[in-house]
Amino acid sequence: MIAGKKTLILPPIVGLVLAASALWLYAEQLDSEGCHYPAGEMVEVVVAKRPVRAYTVLTFEDVQVKKLPARFMPPGFLKAQEAHLYVGQRVRVDVEREALVLATDFDEPDGEYQRVIF
């Protein structure tokens, strides 16, 4: 009778250990490739002030700067100090109002840049 109970208890325990190990490995992976900003640090990012249609040229009137928690920023987000590099370039996707503007939203540069001074 006791041997039967051991076989019923052992699989859930092994399952919990495996699940905990998988969760720990996932958390380690997020830490190693994730954010390098300390908790609570804010970063000035570029967001769309209004909807921007695909294949239009981004202007300063299309964007605004907001301070958001750095830990939650996706790869390729535009920092406020990088805005001048992308204004004047054509976006290749629709960018919704209040959405982060990402480097991947733009066409590949063709070698010709418009210099915008503000």
MOSULFEN-V879955 format. One record per pair of residues at least 6 apart in sequence whose C-alpha atoms are under 8 Angstrom apart, sorted by the first residue. I is the first residue (numbers start at 1). J is the second residue. D is the distance in Angstrom with one decimal. If there is no record, write none. Layout:
BEGIN
I & J & D
I & J & D
END
This chain:
BEGIN
35 & 70 & 7.7
35 & 71 & 5.5
35 & 72 & 7.7
35 & 73 & 7.9
36 & 71 & 7.6
37 & 70 & 6.1
37 & 71 & 5.9
38 & 71 & 7.3
39 & 70 & 8.0
39 & 71 & 6.6
40 & 69 & 6.5
40 & 70 & 7.6
40 & 71 & 7.8
41 & 69 & 6.0
41 & 70 & 5.8
41 & 71 & 7.5
42 & 67 & 5.9
42 & 68 & 5.3
42 & 69 & 4.5
42 & 70 & 5.2
43 & 67 & 5.4
43 & 68 & 5.6
43 & 69 & 6.3
43 & 70 & 5.3
43 & 79 & 7.4
44 & 65 & 6.2
44 & 66 & 5.4
44 & 67 & 4.4
44 & 68 & 6.5
44 & 79 & 5.8
44 & 80 & 5.4
45 & 65 & 5.5
45 & 66 & 5.5
45 & 67 & 6.2
45 & 68 & 7.1
45 & 77 & 7.2
45 & 78 & 5.7
45 & 79 & 4.4
45 & 80 & 5.0
45 & 100 & 7.4
46 & 63 & 6.4
46 & 64 & 5.8
46 & 65 & 4.8
46 & 66 & 6.6
46 & 77 & 7.8
46 & 78 & 5.6
46 & 79 & 6.0
46 & 80 & 5.5
46 & 83 & 6.8
46 & 100 & 6.1
46 & 101 & 5.8
47 & 63 & 5.6
47 & 64 & 5.5
47 & 65 & 6.2
47 & 66 & 7.0
47 & 97 & 7.7
47 & 98 & 5.5
47 & 99 & 5.4
47 & 100 & 4.4
47 & 101 & 5.3
48 & 62 & 5.8
48 & 63 & 4.4
48 & 64 & 6.3
48 & 95 & 6.9
48 & 96 & 6.7
48 & 97 & 5.1
48 & 98 & 5.0
48 & 99 & 5.6
48 & 100 & 6.6
48 & 101 & 6.5
49 & 61 & 7.4
49 & 62 & 5.3
49 & 63 & 4.7
49 & 64 & 5.6
49 & 97 & 5.7
49 & 98 & 5.9
50 & 62 & 5.9
50 & 63 & 7.3
50 & 96 & 7.0
50 & 97 & 4.5
50 & 98 & 7.1
51 & 62 & 7.7
51 & 94 & 7.4
51 & 95 & 5.8
51 & 96 & 4.6
51 & 97 & 4.5
52 & 58 & 7.6
52 & 62 & 7.0
52 & 94 & 5.7
52 & 95 & 5.0
52 & 96 & 6.5
52 & 97 & 7.6
53 & 91 & 7.8
53 & 93 & 6.9
53 & 94 & 4.6
53 & 95 & 6.5
54 & 90 & 7.9
54 & 91 & 5.6
54 & 92 & 4.9
54 & 93 & 4.3
54 & 94 & 4.5
54 & 95 & 7.4
55 & 90 & 5.6
55 & 91 & 5.2
55 & 92 & 5.1
55 & 93 & 6.9
56 & 90 & 5.3
56 & 91 & 5.9
56 & 92 & 7.8
57 & 87 & 7.6
57 & 88 & 5.6
57 & 89 & 5.3
57 & 90 & 4.1
57 & 91 & 6.3
58 & 86 & 7.4
58 & 87 & 5.1
58 & 88 & 5.4
58 & 89 & 5.8
58 & 90 & 6.0
58 & 91 & 6.7
59 & 87 & 5.3
59 & 88 & 5.9
60 & 87 & 6.4
65 & 80 & 6.1
76 & 102 & 5.3
76 & 103 & 5.3
76 & 104 & 6.8
77 & 100 & 6.7
77 & 101 & 6.3
77 & 102 & 4.5
77 & 103 & 6.4
78 & 100 & 7.7
78 & 101 & 6.1
78 & 102 & 5.7
78 & 103 & 6.5
84 & 116 & 6.4
84 & 117 & 7.5
87 & 116 & 7.4
88 & 113 & 7.8
88 & 114 & 6.1
88 & 116 & 7.4
89 & 106 & 7.0
89 & 107 & 7.6
89 & 113 & 7.7
89 & 114 & 7.8
90 & 106 & 5.9
90 & 107 & 6.1
91 & 105 & 5.5
91 & 106 & 4.2
91 & 107 & 6.0
92 & 105 & 5.7
92 & 106 & 5.2
92 & 107 & 5.5
93 & 105 & 5.8
93 & 106 & 7.4
95 & 101 & 7.2
95 & 105 & 7.8
END
